[in-house]
């Protein structure tokens, strides 16, 4: 561990010169994934899940022909899983079928911190990044349950929404099984008390 961190510190320099990332190998990349550069901005799991439950839009990161591909979409977070719905055909479903490993991001821009100097501008925000795998939901009753949860989230109406067989057959419902959830925040002074321990 110390050896890896020492190598990482040589790469990520604090000088005014741009860091040289060309020497980063898989071991160092793994350590960079585990460590938040600004640990004081780490958001706890409870707050991260709260943002996943309330964020209106999520961004799904996939691989398309070995290139990054990101799609903004509606979603619902339920019982530790992220659920999405989609048409059966399209670029997104082809991408997920070829490579189920995904990244999912949500964020909340609280406000901009202004300054007389452009280099001192900052933002107050909360964000969560989830990495995991996608799996199709094939059971009809599970599809109906998730679509009902989606409807309740965006209409704020609870009830027994019904879907006929044809509707359920036309739509794909997929779940993201999280492998890692990373939350980060920079709260304004008047909201510092909301920071999770």
Residue pairs with C-beta under 8 A, 6 or more apart in sequence:
1 31
4 27
4 28
4 31
5 31
7 28
8 28
8 31
8 32
11 19
11 20
11 21
11 23
11 24
11 28
12 19
12 37
13 19
13 20
24 32
33 180
36 42
36 182
36 184
38 184
41 184
41 185
41 186
42 183
42 184
43 51
43 126
43 128
43 183
43 184
43 185
43 196
44 183
44 196
44 197
45 181
45 183
46 196
47 126
47 183
47 185
47 194
47 196
48 128
48 181
48 182
48 183
49 77
49 80
49 181
51 106
51 108
51 126
51 127
51 128
51 183
52 77
52 82
52 106
52 128
52 130
52 181
53 77
55 106
55 107
55 108
55 128
56 74
56 154
57 72
57 73
57 74
57 106
58 72
58 73
58 74
58 75
58 82
58 84
58 104
58 105
58 106
59 70
59 71
59 72
59 73
59 104
59 105
59 106
60 70
60 71
60 72
60 73
60 84
60 92
60 102
60 103
60 104
61 68
61 69
61 70
61 102
61 103
61 104
61 105
62 68
62 69
62 70
62 71
62 92
62 95
62 96
62 99
62 102
63 69
63 95
63 98
63 99
63 101
64 91
64 95
69 91
69 95
71 92
73 84
73 86
74 84
74 85
74 150
74 154
75 82
75 83
75 84
75 104
75 150
76 82
76 83
76 146
76 149
76 150
76 153
77 83
78 146
78 149
80 178
81 175
81 176
81 177
81 178
82 104
82 130
82 132
82 175
82 176
82 178
83 137
83 146
83 149
83 150
83 173
83 174
83 175
83 176
84 173
84 174
84 175
84 176
85 146
85 147
85 150
85 171
85 172
85 173
85 174
86 92
86 93
86 171
86 172
86 173
86 174
87 93
87 170
87 171
87 172
88 170
88 171
88 172
93 172
96 102
96 134
96 174
100 133
100 134
100 135
101 131
101 132
101 133
101 134
102 131
102 132
102 133
102 134
102 176
103 129
103 130
103 131
104 129
104 130
104 131
104 132
104 176
105 127
105 128
105 129
105 130
106 127
106 128
107 125
107 126
107 127
107 128
108 125
108 126
108 127
109 123
109 124
109 125
110 123
110 124
110 125
110 126
110 187
110 188
110 191
111 123
111 124
111 188
112 121
112 122
112 123
112 124
113 121
113 122
113 123
113 124
113 188
114 121
115 121
115 122
122 186
123 186
124 186
124 187
124 188
124 191
125 185
125 186
126 183
126 184
126 185
126 187
127 183
127 184
127 185
128 181
128 182
128 183
128 184
129 181
129 182
129 184
130 176
130 178
130 180
130 181
130 182
131 178
131 179
131 180
132 176
132 177
132 178
132 179
132 180
133 176
133 177
133 179
134 174
134 175
134 176
134 177
135 174
135 175
135 177
136 172
136 173
136 174
137 143
137 146
137 173
137 174
137 175
140 165
140 168
142 173
143 163
143 168
143 171
143 173
144 162
144 163
144 168
146 173
146 175
147 161
147 163
147 168
147 171
147 173
148 160
148 161
148 163
151 157
151 161
152 158
152 159
152 161
185 195
187 194
187 195
